[in-house]
């Protein structure tokens, strides 16, 4: 009978991780160490617009692009990784001249939806269902937001808007634009009323993160009127979460820049800009940034409500 020692198990894990990373990063392993192959890192350019990789993702390493059936997408009962080669776009209900790809919906086990909206020339948004709140974040192009009061705001890349439930509004474009949209049925509290918010990431202050080294910005107020928040989290190469989180909150995540490793439950996933993740309550989660550039992700999190 064969048995594995803790050392041999660790060696097997490190070898497996090395092979996964070599395929993901476009390298091959030889007896002499690592040999450079065409790397997805080389595709990035400082001259590209912010969040360019979200709408122009690397679908797979070059040596796997012609492999039939290849995808990095994974669905499990407590998490999902949805990668760009798996996106299915179709006309968004009630939107004009807009294609959408639903990345997270209640069918997966979430209490919110997350989708990409690809708007074209002369596009216009529809309204969410009754009592549903909406958050939009621009990753490509620009759009104009108008509400029932006639207030008009231009939204550009890295800007966002929160629309309270039952607020009549429209988002319109005269050229191509891509939005990330979160929606959920609002859970109200007496005497607490949310308001429309328009802002941009660079205008939000960096917040303290005791025990951690990543940079954190919260895009919505922390007051009780809001039943979710959206975070922007930045990691420099080599930085990682110190806390291996397990909590009751759900997450919807879109990696806007960079690449790294995400632990979800007992699985470890290489991820890159354009990848989306759903995390169910209490799934163990952890992230480490790899590569040569900053990692930045957009993160939905339910807050301010009793889980009962």
NORFEN-V326671 format. One record per pair of residues at least 12 apart in sequence whose C-alpha atoms are under 10 Angstrom apart, sorted by sequence separation. I is the first residue (numbers start at 0). J is the second residue. If there is no record, write none. Layout:
I,J  I,J
//
This chain:
21,33  24,36  25,37  26,38  58,70  59,71  70,82  71,83  72,84  87,99  88,100  89,101  101,113  102,114  141,153  142,154  143,155  203,215  204,216  205,217  217,229  218,230  258,270  259,271  21,34  24,37  25,38  26,39  58,71  70,83  71,84  72,85  86,99  87,100  88,101  100,113  101,114  102,115  141,154  142,155  203,216  204,217  216,229  217,230  218,231  257,270  258,271  259,272  263,276  21,35  22,36  24,38  25,39  42,56  43,57  70,84  71,85  72,86  86,100  87,101  100,114  101,115  140,154  141,155  142,156  202,216  203,217  204,218  216,230  217,231  257,271  258,272  263,277  264,278  21,36  23,38  24,39  25,40  42,57  69,84  70,85  85,100  86,101  87,102  99,114  100,115  101,116  140,155  141,156  201,216  203,218  215,230  216,231  217,232  256,271  257,272  258,273  261,276  263,278  22,38  23,39  24,40  69,85  86,102  99,115  100,116  139,155  140,156  141,157  144,160  146,162  154,170  200,216  202,218  203,219  215,231  216,232  254,270  255,271  256,272  257,273  258,274  263,279  270,286  21,38  39,56  40,57  85,102  98,115  99,116  100,117  137,154  138,155  139,156  140,157  141,158  151,168  153,170  200,217  214,231  215,232  216,233  254,271  255,272  256,273  264,281  265,282  266,283  267,284  269,286  271,288  39,57  97,115  98,116  99,117  136,154  137,155  138,156  139,157  148,166  150,168  151,169  152,170  153,171  154,172  164,182  200,218  214,232  215,233  253,271  254,272  255,273  256,274  264,282  265,283  266,284  267,285  268,286  269,287  270,288  271,289  39,58  83,102  97,116  98,117  99,118  116,135  123,142  135,154  136,155  137,156  138,157  147,166  148,167  149,168  151,170  153,172  159,178  161,180  164,183  199,218  213,232  214,233  215,234  243,262  244,263  245,264  253,272  254,273  255,274  263,282  264,283  265,284  267,286  269,288  270,289  271,290  39,59  64,84  82,102  97,117  98,118  111,131  113,133  115,135  122,142  123,143  124,144  136,156  137,157  138,158  146,166  147,167  148,168  156,176  159,179  160,180  161,181  162,182  164,184  165,185  198,218  213,233  214,234  239,259  243,263  253,273  254,274  255,275  262,282  263,283  264,284  269,289  39,60  81,102  96,117  97,118  98,119  111,132  112,133  113,134  114,135  115,136  116,137  118,139  119,140  123,144  136,157  137,158  138,159  146,167  147,168  155,176  156,177  159,180  161,182  164,185  197,218  198,219  212,233  213,234  214,235  227,248  229,250  231,252  236,257  238,259  239,260  253,274  254,275  262,283  263,284  264,285  275,296  277,298  38,60  39,61  80,102  81,103  94,116  96,118  97,119  113,135  115,137  117,139  118,140  136,158  137,159  145,167  146,168  147,169  156,178  163,185  164,186  196,218  197,219  212,234  213,235  227,249  229,251  230,252  231,253  232,254  233,255  234,256  235,257  236,258  237,259  239,261  252,274  253,275  254,276  262,284  263,285  272,294  274,296  275,297  276,298  277,299  278,300  37,60  38,61  59,82  79,102  80,103  91,114  95,118  96,119  97,120  115,138  118,141  135,158  136,159  137,160  145,168  146,169  164,187  196,219  212,235  229,252  231,254  232,255  233,256  234,257  236,259  252,275  253,276  261,284  262,285  263,286  271,294  272,295  273,296  275,298  37,61  58,82  59,83  79,103  91,115  94,118  95,119  96,120  97,121  98,122  118,142  135,159  136,160  144,168  145,169  146,170  196,220  231,255  233,257  234,258  251,275  252,276  253,277  261,285  262,286  272,296  36,61  37,62  57,82  58,83  59,84  91,116  95,120  96,121  97,122  134,159  135,160  136,161  144,169  145,170  213,238  234,259  251,276  252,277  260,285  261,286  262,287  36,62  56,82  57,83  58,84  88,114  90,116  91,117  95,121  96,122  97,123  134,160  135,161  143,169  144,170  145,171  205,231  212,238  213,239  250,276  251,277  252,278  260,286  261,287  56,83  57,84  58,85  88,115  89,116  90,117  91,118  95,122  96,123  97,124  133,160  134,161  135,162  142,169  143,170  144,171  193,220  205,232  211,238  212,239  213,240  250,277  251,278  259,286  260,287  261,288  55,83  56,84  79,107  88,116  89,117  94,122  95,123  96,124  97,125  133,161  134,162  142,170  143,171  144,172  166,194  203,231  211,239  212,240  213,241  249,277  250,278  251,279  259,287  260,288  54,83  78,107  86,115  88,117  94,123  95,124  132,161  133,162  134,163  142,171  143,172  163,192  164,193  166,195  193,222  211,240  212,241  249,278  250,279  258,287  259,288  260,289  53,83  77,107  78,108  93,123  94,124  95,125  132,162  133,163  141,171  142,172  143,173  163,193  164,194  192,222  193,223  194,224  200,230  210,240  211,241  248,278  249,279  250,280  258,288  259,289  76,107  77,108  78,109  93,124  94,125  131,162  132,163  133,164  141,172  142,173  162,193  163,194  164,195  191,222  192,223  193,224  194,225  200,231  210,241  211,242  248,279  249,280  257,288  258,289  259,290  75,107  76,108  77,109  92,124  93,125  94,126  131,163  132,164  133,165  140,172  141,173  142,174  161,193  162,194  163,195  191,223  192,224  193,225  210,242  247,279  248,280  249,281  257,289  258,290  74,107  91,124  92,125  93,126  130,163  131,164  132,165  133,166  140,173  141,174  142,175  161,194  162,195  163,196  190,223  191,224  192,225  193,226  246,279  247,280  248,281  249,282  257,290  258,291  25,59  26,60  91,125  92,126  93,127  130,164  131,165  132,166  140,174  141,175  142,176  161,195  162,196  189,223  190,224  191,225  245,279  246,280  247,281  248,282  257,291  258,292  259,293  24,59  25,60  92,127  127,162  129,164  130,165  131,166  135,170  140,175  141,176  142,177  160,195  161,196  162,197  188,223  189,224  245,280  246,281  247,282  257,292  258,293  259,294  23,59  24,60  25,61  128,164  129,165  130,166  139,175  140,176  141,177  142,178  160,196  161,197  187,223  188,224  245,281  246,282  256,292  257,293  258,294  22,59  23,60  24,61  25,62  127,164  128,165  129,166  139,176  140,177  141,178  159,196  160,197  161,198  187,224  188,225  244,281  245,282  246,283  256,293  257,294  258,295  22,60  23,61  25,63  126,164  127,165  138,176  139,177  140,178  159,197  160,198  186,224  187,225  188,226  244,282  245,283  246,284  255,293  256,294  257,295  258,296  21,60  22,61  23,62  126,165  127,166  137,176  138,177  139,178  158,197  159,198  160,199  186,225  187,226  244,283  245,284  255,294  256,295  257,296  22,62  23,63  126,166  127,167  137,177  138,178  139,179  158,198  159,199  185,225  186,226  243,283  244,284  245,285  254,294  255,295  256,296  22,63  126,167  127,168  136,177  137,178  138,179  157,198  158,199  159,200  185,226  186,227  243,284  244,285  254,295  255,296  256,297  125,167  126,168  135,177  136,178  137,179  157,199  158,200  184,226  185,227  242,284  243,285  244,286  253,295  254,296  255,297  125,168  126,169  135,178  136,179  137,180  154,197  156,199  157,200  158,201  183,226  242,285  243,286  253,296  254,297  124,168  125,169  126,170  134,178  135,179  136,180  153,197  154,198  155,199  156,200  157,201  158,202  183,227  240,284  241,285  242,286  252,296  253,297  254,298  124,169  125,170  134,179  135,180  136,181  152,197  154,199  240,285  241,286  252,297  253,298  123,169  124,170  125,171  134,180  135,181  152,198  239,285  240,286  241,287  251,297  252,298  253,299  123,170  124,171  133,180  134,181  135,182  239,286  240,287  250,297  251,298  252,299  23,71  122,170  123,171  124,172  133,181  134,182  181,229  238,286  239,287  240,288  250,298  251,299  252,300  122,171  123,172  132,181  133,182  134,183  146,195  238,287  239,288  249,298  250,299  251,300  121,171  122,172  123,173  132,182  133,183  237,287  238,288  239,289  249,299  250,300  251,301  120,171  121,172  122,173  131,182  132,183  133,184  236,287  237,288  238,289  248,299  249,300  250,301  118,170  119,171  120,172  121,173  122,174  131,183  132,184  133,185  234,286  235,287  236,288  237,289  248,300  249,301  118,171  119,172  120,173  121,174  122,175  130,183  131,184  132,185  144,197  234,287  235,288  236,289  237,290  248,301  249,302  118,172  119,173  120,174  121,175  122,176  128,182  130,184  131,185  132,186  234,288  235,289  236,290  237,291  247,301  248,302  118,173  119,174  120,175  127,182  128,183  129,184  130,185  131,186  233,288  234,289  235,290  236,291  237,292  238,293  247,302  118,174  119,175  120,176  127,183  128,184  129,185  130,186  235,291  236,292  237,293  238,294  118,175  119,176  127,184  130,187  161,218  235,292  236,293  237,294  117,175  118,176  119,177  160,218  161,219  234,292  235,293  236,294  248,306  117,176  118,177  159,218  160,219  234,293  235,294  247,306  116,176  117,177  118,178  158,218  159,219  233,293  234,294  235,295  54,115  116,177  117,178  132,193  134,195  233,294  234,295  115,177  116,178  117,179  133,195  134,196  135,197  136,198  137,199  163,225  232,294  233,295  234,296  54,117  115,178  116,179  134,197  136,199  232,295  233,296  114,178  115,179  116,180  136,200  231,295  232,296  233,297  114,179  115,180  231,296  232,297  113,179  114,180  115,181  230,296  231,297  232,298  113,180  114,181  161,228  230,297  231,298  112,180  113,181  114,182  229,297  230,298  231,299  112,181  113,182  229,298  230,299  111,181  112,182  113,183  181,251  228,298  229,299  230,300  111,182  112,183  228,299  229,300  110,182  111,183  112,184  227,299  228,300  229,301  110,183  111,184  227,300  228,301  229,302  109,183  110,184  111,185  179,253  226,300  227,301  228,302  94,169  226,301  227,302  228,303  94,170  95,171  96,172  225,301  226,302  227,303  94,171  104,181  225,302  226,303  227,304  97,175  99,177  103,181  104,182  105,183  225,303  226,304  97,176  98,177  99,178  100,179  101,180  104,183  218,297  223,302  224,303  225,304  97,177  99,179  215,295  217,297  222,302  223,303  224,304  99,180  213,294  214,295  216,297  217,298  221,302  222,303  223,304  213,295  221,303  54,138  53,138  54,139  134,219  52,138  53,139  50,137  51,138  50,138  51,139  49,138  50,139  48,138  49,139  48,139  48,140  132,225  134,227  136,229  132,226  134,228  134,229  50,156  49,156  50,157  48,156  49,157  188,303  188,304  138,255  186,303  187,304  179,297  181,299  183,301  186,304  54,176  54,177  53,177  111,249  113,251  110,249  111,250  112,251  113,252  109,249  111,251  113,253  108,249  109,250  109,251  103,251  102,251  103,252  102,253  114,275  136,297  113,275  113,277  134,299  109,277  108,277  109,278  110,279  107,277  108,278  109,279  78,249  82,253  108,279  109,280  77,249  78,250  79,251  80,252  81,253  102,274  103,275  107,279  108,280  78,251  102,275  103,276  104,277  102,276  103,277  102,277  80,261  80,263  79,263  78,263  77,263  78,264  113,299  77,264  75,263  78,266  80,268  82,270  83,271  111,299  75,264  81,270  82,271  83,272  84,273  80,270  82,272  83,273  84,274  111,301  82,273  83,274  110,301  81,273  82,274  83,275  81,274  82,275  80,274  81,275  82,276  73,268  80,275  81,276  72,268  79,275  80,276  81,277  71,268  79,276  80,277  71,269  78,276  79,277  80,278  71,270  78,277  79,278  53,253  77,277  78,278  79,279  53,254  54,255  77,278  78,279  52,254  53,255  72,274  74,276  75,277  76,278  77,279  78,280  52,255  53,256  71,274  72,275  73,276  74,277  75,278  76,279  77,280  50,254  51,255  52,256  72,276  75,279  77,281  78,282  50,255  51,256  52,257  77,282  78,283  49,255  50,256  76,282  77,283  78,284  49,256  50,257  58,271  43,257  57,271  56,271  57,272  58,273  56,272  57,273  58,274  40,257  55,272  56,273  40,258  53,271  54,272  55,273  56,274  52,271  53,272  54,273  52,272  53,273  51,272  52,273  53,274  50,272  51,273  52,274  50,273  39,271  24,258  20,259  20,260  24,269  50,295  23,269  22,269  23,270  24,271  19,267  20,268  23,271  19,268  20,269  43,292  19,269  40,290  16,267  39,290  40,291  16,268  40,292  16,269  24,290
//
